[in-house]
Amino acid sequence: MLNGRAWGPADAPVKIIEFVDSQCPGCAQFITRYEPEMQAAFAGTGKVHAGQWKGENAGDFTKANLQ
């Protein structure tokens, strides 16, 4: 199950799952620099749904129950 922010219609044909580590500088850079560009390009099309799965460290991602 996703546990962070999401955008775009849930029934969109394309799903993007973003794995976010709250302590990762690369994740922070993506969220502040690239995610706004993705939203601007795809959110209004109705073709993409994106959501986040948040973890406290990389090991959390192996336990993710994504649906």
DSSP file (Angstrom, degrees, kcal/mol; ACC not computed):
  #  RESIDUE AA STRUCTURE BP1 BP2  ACC     N-H-->O    O-->H-N    N-H-->O    O-->H-N    TCO  KAPPA ALPHA  PHI   PSI    X-CA   Y-CA   Z-CA
    1    1 A M              0   0    0      0, 0.0    64,-0.3     0, 0.0     2,-0.1   0.000 360.0 360.0 360.0 135.9    0.0    0.0    0.0
    2    2 A L        -     0   0    0      1,-0.1    51,-0.2    51,-0.1     4,-0.1  -0.461 360.0-175.6 -71.2 147.3    1.3    3.5   -0.8
    3    3 A N        +     0   0    0     49,-1.4    50,-0.2    -2,-0.1     2,-0.2   0.150  55.5  56.1-134.3  20.7    1.8    5.7    2.2
    4    4 A G  S    S-     0   0    0     48,-1.4    -2,-0.0     1,-0.3    49,-0.0  -0.492  95.6 -37.6-131.3-158.3    2.8    9.1    0.8
    5    5 A R        -     0   0    0     -2,-0.2    47,-1.6    46,-0.1     2,-0.3  -0.246  52.7-171.1 -66.4 155.3    1.6   11.7   -1.6
    6    6 A A  E     -A   51   0A   0     45,-0.2     2,-0.3    -3,-0.1    45,-0.2  -0.988   6.8-175.6-145.1 153.2   -0.2   10.8   -4.8
    7    7 A W  E     +A   50   0A   0     43,-2.5    43,-2.6    -2,-0.3    -2,-0.0  -0.979  44.8  42.0-146.4 159.0   -1.3   12.7   -7.9
    8    8 A G  S    S-     0   0    0     -2,-0.3    41,-0.2    41,-0.2     2,-0.1   0.041  97.4 -47.7  86.2 160.8   -3.2   11.9  -11.1
    9    9 A P    >   -     0   0    0      0, 0.0     3,-1.8     0, 0.0    -2,-0.1  -0.384  45.9-132.9 -67.4 138.0   -6.3    9.7  -11.4
   10   10 A A  T 3  S+     0   0    0      1,-0.3    39,-0.1    -2,-0.1    -3,-0.0   0.761 105.8  54.2 -61.9 -25.4   -6.2    6.4   -9.6
   11   11 A D  T 3  S+     0   0    0     37,-0.1    -1,-0.3     4,-0.0     4,-0.1   0.228  78.1 134.3 -95.2  15.0   -7.5    4.6  -12.7
   12   12 A A    <   -     0   0    0     -3,-1.8    35,-0.2     1,-0.1    37,-0.1  -0.304  62.5-126.8 -61.9 147.6   -4.8    6.0  -15.1
   13   13 A P  S    S+     0   0    0      0, 0.0     2,-0.5     0, 0.0    35,-0.2   0.745  94.0  60.6 -70.7 -22.3   -3.3    3.4  -17.4
   14   14 A V  E     -b   48   0A   0     33,-1.7    35,-2.6     2,-0.0     2,-0.4  -0.925  68.9-166.8-110.6 127.4    0.3    4.3  -16.3
   15   15 A K  E     -b   49   0A   0     -2,-0.5     2,-0.5    33,-0.2    35,-0.2  -0.935   3.3-168.9-113.8 134.1    1.3    3.9  -12.6
   16   16 A I  E     -b   50   0A   0     33,-2.6    35,-2.3    -2,-0.4     2,-0.6  -0.988   3.0-165.0-120.1 125.7    4.5    5.3  -11.2
   17   17 A I  E     -b   51   0A   0     -2,-0.5     2,-0.6    33,-0.2    35,-0.2  -0.956   6.5-159.6-112.4 120.6    5.6    4.3   -7.7
   18   18 A E  E     -b   52   0A   0     33,-3.0    35,-2.6    -2,-0.6     2,-0.6  -0.880   6.8-149.0-102.0 119.5    8.3    6.5   -6.1
   19   19 A F  E     -b   53   0A   0     -2,-0.6     2,-0.5    33,-0.2    35,-0.2  -0.804  19.6-168.1 -89.2 120.2   10.3    4.9   -3.3
   20   20 A V  E     -b   54   0A   0     33,-2.7    35,-2.9    -2,-0.6     2,-0.6  -0.944  15.1-164.4-119.3 123.0   11.3    7.7   -0.9
   21   21 A D  E >   -b   55   0A   0     -2,-0.5     3,-2.0    33,-0.2    35,-0.2  -0.928  16.9-145.8-101.7 120.6   13.8    7.4    1.9
   22   22 A S  T 3  S+     0   0    0     33,-2.1    34,-0.1    -2,-0.6    -1,-0.1   0.639  98.5  47.6 -64.6 -13.2   13.4   10.3    4.3
   23   23 A Q  T 3  S+     0   0    0     32,-0.2    -1,-0.3    33,-0.2    33,-0.1   0.337  87.4 105.5-106.6   6.2   17.2   10.3    5.0
   24   24 A C    <>  -     0   0    0     -3,-2.0     4,-1.8     1,-0.1     5,-0.1  -0.773  54.0-159.6 -95.4 120.4   18.3   10.2    1.4
   25   25 A P  H  > S+     0   0    0      0, 0.0     4,-2.1     0, 0.0    -1,-0.1   0.829  95.2  56.8 -66.0 -29.8   19.7   13.4   -0.2
   26   26 A G  H  > S+     0   0    0      2,-0.2     4,-2.3     1,-0.2     5,-0.1   0.890 105.6  50.2 -66.5 -38.9   19.0   12.0   -3.7
   27   27 A C  H  > S+     0   0    0      2,-0.2     4,-2.6     1,-0.2    -1,-0.2   0.915 110.0  50.6 -63.8 -42.8   15.3   11.5   -2.8
   28   28 A A  H  X S+     0   0    0     -4,-1.8     4,-2.1     1,-0.2     5,-0.2   0.897 109.9  50.3 -62.2 -40.1   15.2   15.1   -1.6
   29   29 A Q  H  X>S+     0   0    0     -4,-2.1     4,-2.7     2,-0.2     5,-0.6   0.917 110.5  49.4 -65.2 -42.8   16.7   16.4   -4.8
   30   30 A F  I  X>S+     0   0    0     -4,-2.3     5,-2.7     1,-0.2     4,-1.5   0.944 111.3  49.0 -60.5 -47.5   14.2   14.4   -6.9
   31   31 A I  I  <5S+     0   0    0     -4,-2.6    -1,-0.2     1,-0.2    -2,-0.2   0.882 120.1  35.9 -61.7 -40.1   11.2   15.7   -4.9
   32   32 A T  I  <5S+     0   0    0     -4,-2.1    -1,-0.2    -5,-0.2    -2,-0.2   0.807 130.6  26.9 -85.3 -29.4   12.3   19.3   -5.1
   33   33 A R  I  <5S+     0   0    0     -4,-2.7     4,-0.4    -5,-0.2    -3,-0.2   0.877 130.1  21.7-102.0 -45.3   13.8   19.4   -8.6
   34   34 A Y  I  X<S+     0   0    0     -4,-1.5     4,-2.1    -5,-0.6     3,-0.3   0.809 107.1  67.3-101.8 -33.3   12.3   16.7  -10.9
   35   35 A E  H  ><S+     0   0    0     -5,-2.7     4,-2.7     1,-0.2     5,-0.2   0.898  98.7  54.3 -59.7 -41.2    8.9   15.8   -9.4
   36   36 A P  H  > S+     0   0    0      0, 0.0     4,-2.4     0, 0.0    -1,-0.2   0.890 108.5  50.5 -59.7 -36.0    7.4   19.2  -10.2
   37   37 A E  H  > S+     0   0    0     -4,-0.4     4,-2.0    -3,-0.3    -2,-0.2   0.905 110.4  49.3 -66.1 -40.9    8.4   18.8  -13.8
   38   38 A M  H  X S+     0   0    0     -4,-2.1     4,-2.6     2,-0.2     5,-0.5   0.928 112.0  48.3 -63.3 -44.6    6.8   15.4  -14.0
   39   39 A Q  H  X>S+     0   0    0     -4,-2.7     4,-2.0     1,-0.2     5,-0.5   0.924 111.1  50.4 -61.7 -44.1    3.6   16.7  -12.5
   40   40 A A  H  <5S+     0   0    0     -4,-2.4     4,-0.2    -5,-0.2    -1,-0.2   0.881 116.8  41.1 -61.5 -38.1    3.5   19.6  -14.9
   41   41 A A  H  <5S+     0   0    0     -4,-2.0    -1,-0.2    -5,-0.2    -2,-0.2   0.836 132.8  14.8 -79.6 -33.7    4.0   17.3  -17.9
   42   42 A F  H >X5S+     0   0    0     -4,-2.6     3,-1.5    -5,-0.2     4,-0.6   0.706  99.8  81.0-120.0 -24.5    1.7   14.4  -16.9
   43   43 A A  G ><5S+     0   0    0     -4,-2.0     3,-0.7    -5,-0.5    -3,-0.1   0.867  97.7  46.5 -59.9 -39.5   -0.7   15.2  -14.1
   44   44 A G  G 34<S+     0   0    0     -5,-0.5    -1,-0.3    -4,-0.2    -2,-0.1   0.524  96.7  74.3 -81.4  -5.1   -3.2   17.0  -16.3
   45   45 A T  G <4 S-     0   0    0     -3,-1.5    -1,-0.2     3,-0.1    -2,-0.2   0.737  89.8-136.8 -80.7 -22.0   -3.2   14.3  -19.0
   46   46 A G  S << S+     0   0    0     -3,-0.7    -3,-0.1    -4,-0.6    -2,-0.1   0.505  82.8  97.2  77.5   3.3   -5.3   11.8  -17.0
   47   47 A K  S    S+     0   0    0     -5,-0.5   -33,-1.7   -35,-0.2     2,-0.4   0.562  73.4  57.2-100.5 -10.9   -2.9    9.1  -18.3
   48   48 A V  E     - b   0  14A   0     -6,-0.5     2,-0.4   -35,-0.2    -2,-0.2  -0.976  51.6-173.3-130.5 134.4   -0.5    8.9  -15.2
   49   49 A H  E     - b   0  15A   0    -35,-2.6   -33,-2.6    -2,-0.4     2,-0.4  -0.996  14.8-174.1-119.9 127.2   -1.0    8.1  -11.6
   50   50 A A  E     +Ab   7  16A   0    -43,-2.6   -43,-2.5    -2,-0.4     2,-0.3  -0.958   6.7 169.3-124.3 141.1    2.0    8.5   -9.3
   51   51 A G  E     -Ab   6  17A   0    -35,-2.3   -33,-3.0    -2,-0.4     2,-0.4  -0.956  24.0-122.8-145.8 163.9    2.3    7.7   -5.6
   52   52 A Q  E     - b   0  18A   0    -47,-1.6   -48,-1.4    -2,-0.3   -49,-1.4  -0.834   5.8-161.2-112.0 145.5    5.0    7.4   -3.0
   53   53 A W  E     - b   0  19A   0    -35,-2.6   -33,-2.7    -2,-0.4     2,-0.4  -0.990  24.8-154.3-117.5 117.7    6.0    4.6   -0.7
   54   54 A K  E     + b   0  20A   0     -2,-0.5     2,-0.3   -35,-0.2   -33,-0.2  -0.754  17.1 173.6 -99.2 138.0    8.0    6.2    2.2
   55   55 A G  E     - b   0  21A   0    -35,-2.9   -33,-2.1    -2,-0.4   -32,-0.2  -0.902  35.9-134.3-131.7 164.1   10.6    4.4    4.2
   56   56 A E  S    S+     0   0    0     -2,-0.3     2,-0.3     1,-0.3   -33,-0.2   0.676  91.5   1.6 -90.9 -20.4   13.0    5.4    6.9
   57   57 A N  S >> S-     0   0    0    -37,-0.1     3,-1.9   -35,-0.1     4,-0.5  -0.968  85.5 -92.2-158.1 167.7   15.9    3.5    5.3
   58   58 A A  G >4 S+     0   0    0     -2,-0.3     3,-1.1     1,-0.3     4,-0.5   0.796 117.9  65.7 -58.7 -30.3   16.6    1.4    2.2
   59   59 A G  G >4 S+     0   0    0      1,-0.3     3,-0.9     2,-0.2     4,-0.4   0.781  89.2  67.4 -62.5 -26.8   15.8   -1.8    4.1
   60   60 A D  G X4 S+     0   0    0     -3,-1.9     3,-1.3     1,-0.2     4,-0.3   0.815  89.0  65.4 -62.3 -29.9   12.1   -0.7    4.5
   61   61 A F  G X< S+     0   0    0     -3,-1.1     3,-1.0    -4,-0.5    -1,-0.2   0.783  92.3  60.2 -68.2 -26.4   11.6   -1.0    0.8
   62   62 A T  G <  S+     0   0    0     -3,-0.9    -1,-0.3    -4,-0.5    -2,-0.2   0.698 106.4  49.1 -72.2 -17.1   12.1   -4.8    0.9
   63   63 A K  G <  S+     0   0    0     -3,-1.3    -1,-0.2    -4,-0.4    -2,-0.2   0.383  83.2 129.4 -99.0   1.9    9.1   -4.9    3.3
   64   64 A A    <   -     0   0    0     -3,-1.0     2,-0.7    -4,-0.3   -62,-0.1  -0.316  46.2-156.9 -64.7 136.1    6.8   -2.8    1.1
   65   65 A N        -     0   0    0    -64,-0.3     2,-0.4    -2,-0.0    -1,-0.1  -0.833  23.2-174.5-109.6  88.9    3.4   -4.2    0.4
   66   66 A L              0   0    0     -2,-0.7   -13,-0.0     1,-0.1   -49,-0.0  -0.693 360.0 360.0 -93.8 135.9    2.6   -2.3   -2.8
   67   67 A Q              0   0    0     -2,-0.4    -1,-0.1     0, 0.0    -2,-0.0   0.336 360.0 360.0-123.0 360.0   -0.8   -2.5   -4.4
